[in-house]
Amino acid sequence: MESQTQKVAIVTGASKGLGAAIARRLAKEKIRVVASARSTDRLEKLAREFADTIDPVSCDVSDSKQVQNVIRHTIRRYGRLDYLINNAGLGIFAPVESLSENEWDEMMNVNLKGAFLHCKYAIPHLKKTEGHIVNISSIAGTEAFATGAGYCASKFGMMALTDALTFELKPYQVKVTALCPGSMKTDFNHYKEYAMEADQVADTVWTILSAPKGVIYNQILMRPLVPREFQK
C-alpha cells in the first residue's frame, strides 16, 4: 500500500474529453487519480503523462462487478478515497419515436446507473475521509430539448440522485455537487466555435473540490459566453 496521506480521486470516463481534462487537472494538484474508462489504450496514454500520479483502471461503469473492482483497487493500493468524480456519459440524440430501446438503455446505464453504482460502493470510504462527490450532469439536466429525451432524462436523474445524496450524506460531512456544463469543445457532440474548453470545466471541478472549509457548491451551471456577433 502506498502513502495514505496523499488525497485520492476516482474519475470515470477519463480516457478522453472532459474526463481526461479533469484527471490532468487533479494530477497537477498532486492528487492521486484512479482514472477509469472502457478504452484501456487511451487510459494508458493519459497515464504516461503523469506516471507517478494517474493510475489507469479499465471499467465499464454499468457493470457492478467492474465498479466494485475499481473501488477495491483504490482502497487496497492507496488506503483511502477522498473524491469521486462521476463523469462517464454518452448522448444519442433522436426523436423518441426513432430512439431504440437499446439506445435508451445504454444512456441510462452509463449516465445514471454508472453514477449510482460508483456512489453506492464509494460512500463507505468517503464517509471515513469526509470526502466529496462531484456528479457531472449537464445544462440538459435542467432543461430539456427536442431529440434529447433519453439524454435529458438521464441527466435529470443525475440531478435527483445528487439532491438525494446531499441529504443522505449531510450527517457524515460528505459533500455532493452537481456540475452542469453547457456546450463544450469535445467529440461528444457538435459545438459552436465559442463553446467552452474542457480545461475550463476541469478548472471548475477543482474550484468545487478546493472550496473554503465549511462551504459546499451544491449546483453549478456553466455556459459559454456568447460573443456579440453570434447574438440575435
C-alpha positions as CSV (number, residue, x, y, z in Angstrom):
1,M,0.0,0.0,0.0
2,E,1.3,3.4,-0.9
3,S,1.3,6.5,1.3
4,Q,-2.1,7.2,2.9
5,T,-1.6,10.9,3.3
6,Q,-1.9,11.9,-0.4
7,K,-5.5,12.6,-1.4
8,V,-7.1,10.1,-3.8
9,A,-9.7,10.6,-6.5
10,I,-11.6,8.3,-8.9
11,V,-12.5,9.9,-12.2
12,T,-14.8,7.9,-14.5
13,G,-14.9,8.4,-18.3
14,A,-11.3,9.6,-18.0
15,S,-9.9,8.3,-21.3
16,K,-10.8,11.5,-23.3
17,G,-12.6,14.8,-23.4
18,L,-13.7,16.3,-20.1
19,G,-12.7,13.2,-18.1
20,A,-9.1,13.3,-19.3
21,A,-9.0,17.1,-18.6
22,I,-10.3,16.5,-15.0
23,A,-7.7,13.8,-14.4
24,R,-4.9,16.1,-15.6
25,R,-6.2,19.0,-13.5
26,L,-6.3,16.9,-10.3
27,A,-2.9,15.3,-11.1
28,K,-1.4,18.8,-11.3
29,E,-2.7,19.4,-7.8
30,K,-0.7,16.3,-6.7
31,I,-3.9,14.3,-6.1
32,R,-3.6,10.6,-6.9
33,V,-6.1,9.9,-9.7
34,V,-7.6,6.5,-10.4
35,A,-8.7,7.1,-14.0
36,S,-11.3,4.6,-15.3
37,A,-12.9,4.1,-18.7
38,R,-13.5,1.3,-21.2
39,S,-10.7,2.4,-23.5
40,T,-7.6,0.9,-22.0
41,D,-5.2,2.2,-24.7
42,R,-6.3,5.8,-24.2
43,L,-6.1,5.5,-20.4
44,E,-2.6,4.2,-20.6
45,K,-1.6,7.0,-22.9
46,L,-3.1,9.5,-20.4
47,A,-1.3,7.8,-17.5
48,R,2.1,8.2,-19.2
49,E,1.7,12.0,-19.0
50,F,1.6,11.7,-15.2
51,A,3.3,8.4,-14.5
52,D,3.5,9.0,-10.7
53,T,0.0,10.3,-10.2
54,I,-2.5,8.8,-12.7
55,D,-3.4,5.2,-12.2
56,P,-5.4,3.7,-15.2
57,V,-8.0,1.1,-14.5
58,S,-10.3,-0.4,-17.1
59,C,-14.0,-0.3,-16.2
60,D,-17.5,-0.4,-17.7
61,V,-19.3,1.9,-15.3
62,S,-22.6,0.0,-15.9
63,D,-21.1,-3.3,-14.6
64,S,-21.4,-3.7,-10.9
65,K,-18.5,-6.1,-10.5
66,Q,-16.2,-3.9,-12.5
67,V,-17.2,-0.8,-10.5
68,Q,-16.5,-2.7,-7.3
69,N,-13.2,-3.8,-8.6
70,V,-12.2,-0.1,-9.2
71,I,-13.2,0.8,-5.6
72,R,-11.3,-2.2,-4.2
73,H,-8.2,-1.4,-6.2
74,T,-8.3,2.1,-5.0
75,I,-8.6,1.2,-1.3
76,R,-6.2,-1.7,-1.5
77,R,-3.5,0.4,-3.2
78,Y,-3.9,3.8,-1.6
79,G,-5.9,3.1,1.6
80,R,-8.4,5.9,1.2
81,L,-10.8,7.7,-1.2
82,D,-11.4,11.5,-1.0
83,Y,-13.1,12.4,-4.3
84,L,-15.4,10.7,-6.6
85,I,-16.0,12.4,-10.0
86,N,-18.8,10.7,-11.9
87,N,-18.1,12.0,-15.4
88,A,-18.7,9.0,-17.7
89,G,-21.5,9.7,-20.1
90,L,-22.8,9.4,-23.7
91,G,-25.5,11.0,-25.7
92,I,-27.6,9.7,-28.5
93,F,-29.9,12.3,-30.0
94,A,-33.1,11.4,-31.9
95,P,-36.9,11.9,-31.6
96,V,-38.4,9.5,-29.1
97,E,-40.2,7.5,-31.9
98,S,-36.8,7.0,-33.6
99,L,-34.8,6.2,-30.5
100,S,-34.3,2.5,-30.0
101,E,-34.7,0.7,-26.7
102,N,-31.1,-0.3,-26.7
103,E,-30.0,3.3,-27.2
104,W,-32.3,4.4,-24.3
105,D,-30.9,1.7,-22.0
106,E,-27.3,2.5,-22.9
107,M,-27.7,6.1,-21.9
108,M,-29.5,5.2,-18.6
109,N,-26.9,2.5,-17.8
110,V,-23.8,4.7,-18.5
111,N,-25.0,8.2,-17.5
112,L,-27.2,7.3,-14.5
113,K,-26.7,3.7,-13.3
114,G,-22.9,4.2,-13.6
115,A,-23.0,7.1,-11.2
116,F,-25.3,5.2,-8.8
117,L,-23.0,2.2,-8.7
118,H,-19.9,4.3,-8.0
119,C,-21.7,6.2,-5.3
120,K,-23.1,3.1,-3.7
121,Y,-19.7,1.4,-3.4
122,A,-17.6,4.5,-2.7
123,I,-19.8,6.1,0.0
124,P,-18.5,3.9,2.9
125,H,-15.0,5.0,2.1
126,L,-15.9,8.7,1.5
127,K,-17.6,8.8,5.0
128,K,-14.2,7.9,6.5
129,T,-12.5,10.9,4.8
130,E,-15.4,13.3,4.8
131,G,-15.0,13.3,1.1
132,H,-16.7,14.8,-1.9
133,I,-18.8,13.5,-4.8
134,V,-19.0,15.6,-8.0
135,N,-21.6,14.4,-10.5
136,I,-21.0,15.8,-13.9
137,S,-24.6,16.5,-15.1
138,S,-25.4,19.0,-17.9
139,I,-27.5,22.0,-18.7
140,A,-29.6,19.2,-20.3
141,G,-30.2,18.1,-16.7
142,T,-32.0,21.4,-16.0
143,E,-33.9,22.0,-19.3
144,A,-35.0,19.5,-22.0
145,F,-34.9,19.9,-25.8
146,A,-36.2,18.1,-28.8
147,T,-34.3,15.0,-29.8
148,G,-32.7,14.9,-26.3
149,A,-35.4,12.9,-24.4
150,G,-33.1,10.0,-23.4
151,Y,-30.0,12.1,-22.7
152,C,-32.1,14.7,-20.8
153,A,-33.9,12.1,-18.8
154,S,-30.6,10.5,-17.7
155,K,-29.2,13.9,-16.7
156,F,-32.4,15.0,-14.8
157,G,-32.0,11.7,-13.0
158,M,-28.4,12.6,-12.1
159,M,-29.7,15.8,-10.6
160,A,-32.2,13.9,-8.5
161,L,-29.5,11.5,-7.4
162,T,-27.3,14.4,-6.4
163,D,-30.1,16.0,-4.3
164,A,-30.9,12.8,-2.5
165,L,-27.3,12.1,-1.7
166,T,-26.9,15.6,-0.4
167,F,-29.5,14.9,2.3
168,E,-28.3,11.3,3.0
169,L,-24.6,12.3,3.4
170,K,-25.0,15.6,5.3
171,P,-24.7,13.9,8.7
172,Y,-21.3,12.4,7.6
173,Q,-19.9,15.7,6.3
174,V,-19.6,14.2,2.8
175,K,-20.1,17.0,0.2
176,V,-22.1,16.4,-3.0
177,T,-22.1,18.7,-6.0
178,A,-23.8,18.7,-9.5
179,L,-21.8,20.4,-12.2
180,C,-23.9,21.2,-15.3
181,P,-21.8,22.3,-18.3
182,G,-23.3,23.6,-21.5
183,S,-21.7,23.5,-24.9
184,M,-18.1,22.2,-24.7
185,K,-15.3,21.5,-27.2
186,T,-15.1,17.7,-27.1
187,D,-16.0,15.0,-29.5
188,F,-19.2,14.3,-27.6
189,N,-21.4,16.3,-29.9
190,H,-21.4,19.2,-32.4
191,Y,-20.5,22.5,-30.9
192,K,-20.2,26.1,-31.8
193,E,-16.8,27.8,-32.1
194,Y,-17.4,29.8,-28.9
195,A,-18.1,26.6,-26.8
196,M,-16.2,26.1,-23.6
197,E,-12.9,24.3,-23.4
198,A,-12.8,21.1,-21.4
199,D,-9.9,22.6,-19.4
200,Q,-12.2,25.4,-18.3
201,V,-14.8,22.9,-16.9
202,A,-12.0,20.9,-15.3
203,D,-10.8,24.0,-13.6
204,T,-14.3,24.4,-12.2
205,V,-14.2,20.9,-10.8
206,W,-11.0,21.9,-8.9
207,T,-12.8,25.1,-7.7
208,I,-15.5,22.9,-6.3
209,L,-13.2,20.5,-4.6
210,S,-11.0,23.2,-3.1
211,A,-13.9,25.3,-1.7
212,P,-13.2,27.0,1.6
213,K,-13.8,24.8,4.7
214,G,-17.5,24.8,5.6
215,V,-18.6,25.7,2.0
216,I,-20.4,23.5,-0.4
217,Y,-21.2,24.3,-4.0
218,N,-24.4,22.3,-4.4
219,Q,-25.1,23.0,-8.1
220,I,-23.2,25.0,-10.7
221,L,-24.4,25.8,-14.2
222,M,-21.8,26.7,-16.7
223,R,-22.4,28.2,-20.2
224,P,-20.1,29.7,-22.7
225,L,-20.3,33.5,-23.1
226,V,-21.9,34.1,-26.5
227,P,-19.9,36.7,-28.5
228,R,-21.9,39.7,-29.7
229,E,-21.6,38.7,-33.3
230,F,-23.4,35.4,-32.6
231,Q,-26.2,37.0,-30.6
232,K,-29.5,37.7,-32.4
